[in-house]
Amino acid sequence: MSLLPCHRTNFDTLRQAALNNDLALMACRHRDTGEPIAVLCAANRCPRGEIEFVPLATLFNDNPYEFLVPPTVSETDALPATDLNHDPPTSPPREATP
């Protein structure tokens, strides 16, 4: 399996939100099952002072090692080095809120 471009975009957004202290952990429920689920969100500060939470990732409720199969060495070697050591995108400076 290869990572999709949207995975890189979400990862970069998640990393930038963490660097800006704009990361939130929210207790949500799965829409179909109602199961509790922890969600990592970026806090998007809107022009009028509202904050919009953008869901980016979920956390495991159980032991993740029971659910995951790590990539093989050949899959990891196939990734370009820039993919593994990607610099976070720069964001425009924030406007001061009154």
GUVEXKE-830705 format. One line per field, with one value per residue (C-alpha): x, y, z; residue number from 1; residue in three letters. Coordinates in steps of 0.05 Angstrom, whole numbers, padded with zeros to 5 digits. Each point is the difference from the previous one (the first is absolute). Layout:
BEGIN
X <- c(X_...)
Y <- c(Y_...)
Z <- c(Z_...)
seq <- c(NUM_...)
type <- c(Ala_...)
// end
This chain:
BEGIN
X <- c(00000_00025_-00019_-00048_00013_-00056_00038_00060_-00045_-00034_00067_00029_-00062_00004_00074_-00011_-00058_00044_00055_-00050_-00033_-00064_-00010_-00060_-00018_-00075_-00046_-00047_-00045_00004_-00059_-00022_00015_-00004_00066_00042_00060_00057_00013_00060_-00024_00033_-00031_-00014_-00007_-00053_00001_-00057_00033_-00036_00041_-00016_00027_00025_00005_00066_00012_-00030_00035_-00005_-00046_00037_00071_00021_00050_-00059_-00029_00060_00049_00062_00027_00054_00071_-00009_-00060_00038_00061_-00044_-00019_00042_00041_-00037_-00065_00029_00034_-00050_00004_-00067_-00033_00006_-00064_-00017_00005_-00063_-00040_-00006_-00069_-00029)
Y <- c(00000_00069_00064_00044_00075_00016_-00039_00046_00061_-00022_-00018_00069_00034_-00041_00016_00074_00002_-00032_00051_00057_-00028_-00007_-00075_-00028_-00069_-00009_-00055_-00017_-00058_-00042_00020_-00071_-00039_00053_-00026_00053_00021_00049_00048_00046_00066_00063_00063_00046_00072_00036_00075_00017_-00037_-00066_-00064_-00056_-00069_-00039_-00076_-00028_-00067_-00049_-00036_-00074_-00022_-00066_-00025_00025_-00056_-00049_00038_00022_-00035_00044_00014_-00047_00023_00003_00046_00046_00001_00021_00065_00061_00029_00066_-00037_-00023_00066_00049_00071_00027_00051_00072_00036_00074_00041_00003_00063_00029_-00007_00060)
Z <- c(00000_-00016_00035_-00038_-00011_00049_00054_-00009_00001_00064_00032_-00018_00028_00063_00010_-00014_00049_00053_-00012_00006_00062_-00041_00013_00038_00025_-00003_00025_-00057_-00020_-00063_-00044_-00017_00063_00055_00027_00037_-00040_00016_-00057_-00012_-00029_-00026_00030_-00058_00024_-00040_-00014_00048_00058_-00007_00001_-00049_00018_-00060_00013_-00025_00035_00048_00058_00014_00056_00007_-00010_-00069_-00008_-00004_-00060_-00041_-00047_-00008_-00069_-00026_-00009_-00075_00008_00046_-00045_-00059_00034_-00019_00058_-00006_00016_00066_00019_-00028_00026_00024_-00046_00019_00016_-00007_00064_00041_00004_00069_00031_00036)
seq <- c(1_2_3_4_5_6_7_8_9_10_11_12_13_14_15_16_17_18_19_20_21_22_23_24_25_26_27_28_29_30_31_32_33_34_35_36_37_38_39_40_41_42_43_44_45_46_47_48_49_50_51_52_53_54_55_56_57_58_59_60_61_62_63_64_65_66_67_68_69_70_71_72_73_74_75_76_77_78_79_80_81_82_83_84_85_86_87_88_89_90_91_92_93_94_95_96_97_98)
type <- c(Met_Ser_Leu_Leu_Pro_Cys_His_Arg_Thr_Asn_Phe_Asp_Thr_Leu_Arg_Gln_Ala_Ala_Leu_Asn_Asn_Asp_Leu_Ala_Leu_Met_Ala_Cys_Arg_His_Arg_Asp_Thr_Gly_Glu_Pro_Ile_Ala_Val_Leu_Cys_Ala_Ala_Asn_Arg_Cys_Pro_Arg_Gly_Glu_Ile_Glu_Phe_Val_Pro_Leu_Ala_Thr_Leu_Phe_Asn_Asp_Asn_Pro_Tyr_Glu_Phe_Leu_Val_Pro_Pro_Thr_Val_Ser_Glu_Thr_Asp_Ala_Leu_Pro_Ala_Thr_Asp_Leu_Asn_His_Asp_Pro_Pro_Thr_Ser_Pro_Pro_Arg_Glu_Ala_Thr_Pro)
// end
